[in-house]
Amino acid sequence: MPPQRYALPSEVPGLTARRIAADILDGVLHKHRTLDEQLEGAGAHPGLKTLADRDRALMRRLVATILRRLGTLGHVLSRLLDRGIPTDAPRAQSALLIGAAQILWMDVPDHAAVDLSVRLVQSDRRAAKYAGLVNAVLRRCAREGKPLIEEVKSQTLDIPEWLLRRWIAHYGENVARDIADAISHEPSLDITVKSDAAQWASRLHGETLPTGSVRTLLQGSVTMLPGFSDGQWWVQDAAAALPARLFGDVAGKRIVDLCAAPGGKTAQLAQAGARVTAVDRSAPRMARLRDNLARLALEVDTVVTDATEWQGGNSKGGFDGILVDAPCTSTGTIRRHPDVAWLRQEADIAALTALKKRSLQKAVALLRPGGTLVYCTCSLEPEEGEQAISALLAA
């Protein structure tokens, strides 16, 4: 992270949020750093501490919008630039992306989007010479940008070519393009509640889904919403809440959650009365899991180790149930984690499929006769899903 000050005393409101957004974009696009590691934990951007909740929400929405629309933004800017996006000043590139995203998709006045992007460039020594260019291009974007989007509306520019090609091969062109379209939209907030989903749906201005999750369109800081601080619910996508329910009644049963962090499924199982052991190789992610469970007043045993090497502790006779949610390419989560699209490569699939194979083999070895093994993945790639199970059953 470049050493610089954030939230200068005379700083224009909103500029700090955009400066941090530019840093985080650079981390994803040029340094191969995930959004999670830049937003949370020991590796989080130091400037985040200076942001008010409103500015933090703006910064996150800015970054997510740009990553969801990166291909379309590239097309629009390339049409507005005579010589292409400057490559010798990353801050100028980020300023153009940030300004254009606000003009084209966000509820920010055009003049504010242009002005703050110009100020962002002016505050960077290497990029300052491009302030006039950024100003001119973004003013043109305000006038001409939306028609340029219409030019490519029938194309799928916001998904890497290799990934779109795979989806077309596996699901057909229409479904693949429907997936790509869904990914481009901002996701809702899904939560799992300890009890009385209908009441919490009412309090959070949401709806109760048939699966029991509560979905709300509220935005802003999750930690400020009713019920969060006193542990009445936790954030969990509705789809991610399904695997734990497949175990049925788990009260009193010994259940292992392999690769457990950040702990949504662990919390479900503990809340349902299971005696849960959560296993994860990442100490920082396990610390986050423990923090989440402490807020929820739920108790589980935690083990920091490689799930494929864990011997089961003091368990004798095997566990009643094992949940395997091994690391994957996460291509099914791009709508909520748009950095995945630009960080993953096709070669990752084979490596992660091999890891899943070892995780499943370990789970089978730890399971008691007649026990239940639930395998889930947040990938849309068949090698990581149905093909992995077919290979296990055929072994």
Protein Blocks (a to p, Z undefined) as FASTA:
>chain_A
ZZddehifklcehklmmmmmmmmmmmmmmnopafklmmgcjklcfklmmpcfklmmmmmm
mmmmmmmmmmmmmmmmmmmpmnbpafklmklmmmmmmmmmmmmmpccdfklmmmmmmmmm
mmpmklmmmmmmmmmmmmmmmmmmmmmmmmmmmpcfkbcfklmmmmmmmnojklmmmmmm
mmmpccddddddfbhkllmmmmnopaddfkopacdfbecjfklpghklnopaccddfklm
mmmmmnopaehiacddehkbgolmmmmmmmnopacddddfblklmmmmmmmmmmnopacd
dddddfklpgoijaghiafbdcdddddehlmmmmmmmmlmmmpcfklmmmmmmmmmmmmm
mmmmmpcghiacddddfbfbfklmmmmmmmmmmZZ
